[in-house]
Amino acid sequence: MGETVSPISEPAPHPLCSIDMKSDPTYPAFPIFSFIGFVLALVPISWHLQAWNGGTCLYMLWASVACLNYFINSIVWHGNALNPAPVWCDISIRVIIGTSVAIPAASLCINRRLFKIAIIHNITMTRSEKRRAILEDMAIGLGIPFLEMGAAYIVSGHRFDIFEDIGCFPNVYNVWPSIILVGIWPIVLGLVSAVYCVLTLREFYKRNVRMKELLSTNSSLTMSRYFRLMILATTELLCTTPLATYALYSNLTSGSMAPYKGWADTHFNYSRVDQVPSVLWRSDHQFLVDVELSRWLVVVCALVFFMFFGFADEALRHYRMWFSAVTKVFGFIPLPSWLSMKSRSPGNTFKIVTMSSSGTLPVFVSQNPHPRVKRDSFGSIVSDGDISSVTTPSGASICAKKEEDSYAECYGHAV
C-alpha cells in the first residue's frame, strides 16, 4: 500500500497582510475635493483684490495653494512611494509647513478687521492709514508663514518623507525646540484670533441695541451681514485653537521625545529621504488620523470660505457677468437689462431720452430710481457714503469722490 502524505498546512498570514492596504479608501474622493477646493477658493478673489481686502485675499490664496499642493501629491504618489521629483517635494513640504500657520494667520487678519469695523467711529481713512492696514495684514499673513518655513528647518531631522498615497511630507524631529518653533504657533494665532473674536461679538452685542438707528443712517448695513460675520468669527473661535491643540498633543504622545543635542546631531545625514509604503503607515491608527485630518482640513477651509463669500449678492452679480460673457462667445446674446427692468419694477415709470448721435439705442431714465444695490461681502459692511452721483445731459452717471477714501473702500469693495 502506498504511503499517505498529509497535506502541508500553509502558515497563517500576518494580520497586516490580510488587510488590503494597497487600496486607498480616500481615492479618488480626495483628489476631486481638493481640486474643487482649489478652484472655489479663488472664485471670489477678483473683487476682493479690487477692494484690497488683505485678510480674505490671503485666506483664499493660502487655502487654494494648499489644496493644489495636496491634489498634485495625491495624484503623483497614488499607489507608490517613489521619489521621482525631489525638488518638488522640497517645495511641497514648505507649503505644508507654511499653510499650517498661514490659514490661522489669515483668519487673525479677518478677525482684526471685524473688530476694527465694530469699534470704528470715523468712516473715513487717509491713504496712509489704508496702506498701513494693508501692510499689517501682509506682515501677519505672509511674514509669519515664511518665518515658520525657515524655523522648521532648524528641527528637521532629514530632507523629507514620502508616504504612499499621500506624497511628500515634512519631517520634524521630536525635540523640545520643535514645540517652540513649530507646534505652538497655530495655537498662539488661534488664541489671539479668539480674543479679537470675543471682543467683536461683544461690540456687536452692544451695538445691537442701536441697530435700528444704525440701519437708518447706513443703507448698506444689514442685520444679515452682522449674523454672517458673527458666525464666521465664532467658527474661528471654535475650530482653530482646539484643532491646533490636538495636533500638538498628538505629536507629543505619538513617540518619546528625544533630547536635543544640537544642530550637528539633528541634521546628521540630512539628505536622507524616507519612503514609507501604505501598509506600514496605515497600520498606525493615530498617525493615519493625523495625516488624513491635516490634509482634509485644508479642503474644508476652502469650501467653508466659499460658503461664506461665494454666494453673496456681489458674487452672484459677477457670476451673471461671467455667464453673459461666455454665452456671447457662443453667439447667444442675453436680453439687455433695460428690457427687463420695467417688468421687475412695475411701479417705476420710464421716459426716453434721445441721443445726439443717430443709430444709438434710447436711454431709459427712471423717475423713481432704484436704491443703491447693497454689497453683500465681508468688507462692505460700511457704506461708501462719500460718493455722490452727477447725471450728465446724456443720461450717463459720473461719480464724484472726495479726497479721503471712505472706510468702505479701505475695508470693502471698490466700485
URZI-V501745 format. One record per helix or strand of 2 or more residues. SS is the DSSP state (H for helix, E for strand). FROM is the first residue (numbers start at 1). LEN is the number of residues. Records with the same first field share a line. If there is no record, write none. Layout:
BEGIN
SS=FROM-LEN + FROM-LEN
END
This chain:
BEGIN
H=29-15 + 45-7 + 54-23 + 86-34 + 127-28 + 176-8 + 185-24 + 211-7 + 223-31 + 263-4 + 278-4 + 285-25 + 313-17 + 337-8 + 378-4 + 407-5
E=124-2 + 160-4 + 167-3 + 273-4 + 350-4 + 363-4 + 387-5 + 397-5 + 405-2
END
